[in-house]
């Protein structure tokens, strides 16, 4: 049972603490390793409700950090691409590119290649 204590306000494991340790985040009076669905972490180490789509950082899958070929579905729901995005004419014809619609930021380059 949690009891209010003005000196210790958060639950971390079985302890009451003043602040979350290390990389833990504060959510609903407890220390958590990651924010639950619908929440994102702010710079103050707290989980806050997302305004719209929650940010999700994804990294390219090949050694150069490039997303291309047939692996677009792995990036469904990503808002930030840590890497580059390469779309060829065959991918445009063979792949549902709707899975990339949530990407708002590409931290590398964007290449769209089509043969005319």
C-alpha positions, 0 to 999 in steps of 0.5 A: 500500500502506498502512503503519502510521504512529503519527503518521498513521492515516487515508488521505485520497486519496493522503495519510496524515493524522491526522484527516479534513478538513472535512466528511469522515467517518472509516470503516475507516481512510479519509476518506469523503464519506458513510457506506456503507449500514448505517452512520451518522455520529456527532457525532465525525465517524466512521461507525458501524454502525446499530443497526437501521434507519439514520436517513434524513432526508427533506425535504418536496417542496413549497415549504412542506416538506409531504409530501402528495398522490401523492408518498409513495413518495419517502419510502420508508425515511425515518426523519425527515421535515424538514417536515410530513405531510398525508394526505387521504382520497383518499390513504388510498384510493388510496395504499399508506401502508406506505411511510411506516411507517419514519417515526419523527419528523415535525419539522413537523405531521401532518394527517390529513383524512377526509370522513365 
